[in-house]
Amino acid sequence: MYGNIEGYPKILLFSSNHCAPCKPVEEMLKKINISMFGKKLNIDKINIENKENIHLVKQYMITSIPTIIIADKKLSVDVQEEDIIDAILNGFISSIEL
């Protein structure tokens, strides 16, 4: 799992400047962050075209965009709002020590 802060799961959004479907997914993430979590989610947008990000692309085996990594869940291409919310909530649950 990629690190988290204060129990909030870290979210990685893999995209590029030329990816048309990436923009609506990014907007969906922003909406969820504001409406459900009060802007407390840590969302990192990773541009796959940036050479500095190649190690992350390889590490997470990104083969298509948009791809979102939330905790240990990988959502790709046809990303739905419900799937994002489920993955975030599961990320919260997995960060709780029993």
Phi and psi restraints in degrees (value plus and minus 20) as a CYANA .aco file:
   2 TYR   PHI     -93.1   -53.1
   2 TYR   PSI     121.7   161.7
   3 GLY   PHI     -70.5   -30.5
   3 GLY   PSI     135.6   175.6
   4 ASN   PHI    -150.2  -110.2
   4 ASN   PSI     140.4   180.4
   5 ILE   PHI    -139.3   -99.3
   5 ILE   PSI     107.8   147.8
   6 GLU   PHI      33.9    73.9
   6 GLU   PSI      15.1    55.1
   7 GLY   PHI      63.2   103.2
   7 GLY   PSI     -28.0    12.0
   8 TYR   PHI    -103.3   -63.3
   8 TYR   PSI     109.6   149.6
   9 PRO   PHI     -88.5   -48.5
   9 PRO   PSI     122.7   162.7
  10 LYS   PHI     -95.0   -55.0
  10 LYS   PSI     117.0   157.0
  11 ILE   PHI    -139.9   -99.9
  11 ILE   PSI     106.3   146.3
  12 LEU   PHI    -131.5   -91.5
  12 LEU   PSI     104.5   144.5
  13 LEU   PHI    -129.5   -89.5
  13 LEU   PSI      90.6   130.6
  14 PHE   PHI    -110.4   -70.4
  14 PHE   PSI     104.6   144.6
  15 SER   PHI    -173.8  -133.8
  15 SER   PSI    -191.4  -151.4
  16 SER   PHI    -168.8  -128.8
  16 SER   PSI     146.7   186.7
  17 ASN   PHI     -86.7   -46.7
  17 ASN   PSI     -43.0    -3.0
  18 HIS   PHI    -122.6   -82.6
  18 HIS   PSI      -7.0    33.0
  19 CYS   PHI    -116.4   -76.4
  19 CYS   PSI      86.1   126.1
  20 ALA   PHI     -84.2   -44.2
  20 ALA   PSI     -63.9   -23.9
  21 PRO   PHI     -91.2   -51.2
  21 PRO   PSI     -32.9     7.1
  22 CYS   PHI     -91.4   -51.4
  22 CYS   PSI     -56.3   -16.3
  23 LYS   PHI     -81.4   -41.4
  23 LYS   PSI     -68.4   -28.4
  24 PRO   PHI     -81.7   -41.7
  24 PRO   PSI     -54.6   -14.6
  25 VAL   PHI     -87.6   -47.6
  25 VAL   PSI     -61.8   -21.8
  26 GLU   PHI     -81.7   -41.7
  26 GLU   PSI     -62.2   -22.2
  27 GLU   PHI     -84.3   -44.3
  27 GLU   PSI     -58.6   -18.6
  28 MET   PHI     -82.3   -42.3
  28 MET   PSI     -64.0   -24.0
  29 LEU   PHI     -81.5   -41.5
  29 LEU   PSI     -63.4   -23.4
  30 LYS   PHI     -82.0   -42.0
  30 LYS   PSI     -62.7   -22.7
  31 LYS   PHI     -82.3   -42.3
  31 LYS   PSI     -66.1   -26.1
  32 ILE   PHI     -82.3   -42.3
  32 ILE   PSI     -63.5   -23.5
  33 ASN   PHI     -80.3   -40.3
  33 ASN   PSI     -64.0   -24.0
  34 ILE   PHI     -93.2   -53.2
  34 ILE   PSI     -71.3   -31.3
  35 SER   PHI     -93.8   -53.8
  35 SER   PSI     -52.7   -12.7
  36 MET   PHI    -125.9   -85.9
  36 MET   PSI     -46.4    -6.4
  37 PHE   PHI    -146.3  -106.3
  37 PHE   PSI     -10.1    29.9
  38 GLY   PHI      36.9    76.9
  38 GLY   PSI      16.9    56.9
  39 LYS   PHI      43.0    83.0
  39 LYS   PSI       6.4    46.4
  40 LYS   PHI    -113.0   -73.0
  40 LYS   PSI     -29.8    10.2
  41 LEU   PHI     -93.7   -53.7
  41 LEU   PSI     122.9   162.9
  42 ASN   PHI    -118.6   -78.6
  42 ASN   PSI      82.5   122.5
  43 ILE   PHI    -128.5   -88.5
  43 ILE   PSI      98.9   138.9
  44 ASP   PHI    -125.5   -85.5
  44 ASP   PSI     100.6   140.6
  45 LYS   PHI    -108.4   -68.4
  45 LYS   PSI     101.1   141.1
  46 ILE   PHI    -128.6   -88.6
  46 ILE   PSI      93.3   133.3
  47 ASN   PHI    -102.3   -62.3
  47 ASN   PSI      94.4   134.4
  48 ILE   PHI     -89.9   -49.9
  48 ILE   PSI     -35.4     4.6
  49 GLU   PHI    -100.8   -60.8
  49 GLU   PSI     -33.8     6.2
  50 ASN   PHI    -101.6   -61.6
  50 ASN   PSI     101.5   141.5
  51 LYS   PHI     -79.0   -39.0
  51 LYS   PSI     -46.7    -6.7
  52 GLU   PHI     -88.2   -48.2
  52 GLU   PSI     -35.7     4.3
  53 ASN   PHI    -121.0   -81.0
  53 ASN   PSI     -17.6    22.4
  54 ILE   PHI     -76.2   -36.2
  54 ILE   PSI     -59.7   -19.7
  55 HIS   PHI     -82.8   -42.8
  55 HIS   PSI     -55.9   -15.9
  56 LEU   PHI     -91.3   -51.3
  56 LEU   PSI     -59.2   -19.2
  57 VAL   PHI     -79.8   -39.8
  57 VAL   PSI     -63.4   -23.4
  58 LYS   PHI     -90.3   -50.3
  58 LYS   PSI     -64.6   -24.6
  59 GLN   PHI     -78.7   -38.7
  59 GLN   PSI     -62.6   -22.6
  60 TYR   PHI    -116.0   -76.0
  60 TYR   PSI     -12.6    27.4
  61 MET   PHI      30.0    70.0
  61 MET   PSI      34.4    74.4
  62 ILE   PHI     -99.4   -59.4
  62 ILE   PSI     100.2   140.2
  63 THR   PHI    -138.2   -98.2
  63 THR   PSI     -30.5     9.5
  64 SER   PHI    -171.9  -131.9
  64 SER   PSI     137.3   177.3
  65 ILE   PHI    -151.1  -111.1
  65 ILE   PSI     130.2   170.2
  66 PRO   PHI     -95.0   -55.0
  66 PRO   PSI     125.8   165.8
  67 THR   PHI    -150.4  -110.4
  67 THR   PSI     115.3   155.3
  68 ILE   PHI    -138.0   -98.0
  68 ILE   PSI     111.7   151.7
  69 ILE   PHI    -130.2   -90.2
  69 ILE   PSI     101.5   141.5
  70 ILE   PHI    -149.1  -109.1
  70 ILE   PSI      93.6   133.6
  71 ALA   PHI      34.5    74.5
  71 ALA   PSI    -138.7   -98.7
  72 ASP   PHI    -124.0   -84.0
  72 ASP   PSI      -6.0    34.0
  73 LYS   PHI    -123.2   -83.2
  73 LYS   PSI     118.1   158.1
  74 LYS   PHI    -139.9   -99.9
  74 LYS   PSI      98.8   138.8
  75 LEU   PHI    -132.8   -92.8
  75 LEU   PSI     112.8   152.8
  76 SER   PHI    -160.0  -120.0
  76 SER   PSI     130.5   170.5
  77 VAL   PHI      38.9    78.9
  77 VAL   PSI    -106.0   -66.0
  78 ASP   PHI    -107.9   -67.9
  78 ASP   PSI      49.7    89.7
  79 VAL   PHI    -100.8   -60.8
  79 VAL   PSI     108.9   148.9
  80 GLN   PHI    -129.7   -89.7
  80 GLN   PSI     128.9   168.9
  81 GLU   PHI     -76.7   -36.7
  81 GLU   PSI     -62.7   -22.7
  82 GLU   PHI     -81.4   -41.4
  82 GLU   PSI     -58.5   -18.5
  83 ASP   PHI     -85.9   -45.9
  83 ASP   PSI     -58.9   -18.9
  84 ILE   PHI     -83.6   -43.6
  84 ILE   PSI     -67.7   -27.7
  85 ILE   PHI     -81.2   -41.2
  85 ILE   PSI     -64.8   -24.8
  86 ASP   PHI     -77.8   -37.8
  86 ASP   PSI     -65.3   -25.3
  87 ALA   PHI     -85.0   -45.0
  87 ALA   PSI     -59.7   -19.7
  88 ILE   PHI     -84.2   -44.2
  88 ILE   PSI     -66.9   -26.9
  89 LEU   PHI     -83.5   -43.5
  89 LEU   PSI     -59.9   -19.9
  90 ASN   PHI     -84.4   -44.4
  90 ASN   PSI     -54.8   -14.8
  91 GLY   PHI     -82.8   -42.8
  91 GLY   PSI     -58.9   -18.9
  92 PHE   PHI     -82.3   -42.3
  92 PHE   PSI     -68.8   -28.8
  93 ILE   PHI     -80.5   -40.5
  93 ILE   PSI     -63.3   -23.3
  94 SER   PHI     -89.9   -49.9
  94 SER   PSI     -39.0     1.0
  95 SER   PHI    -106.5   -66.5
  95 SER   PSI     -28.2    11.8
  96 ILE   PHI    -103.0   -63.0
  96 ILE   PSI     107.5   147.5
  97 GLU   PHI    -110.6   -70.6
  97 GLU   PSI     106.9   146.9
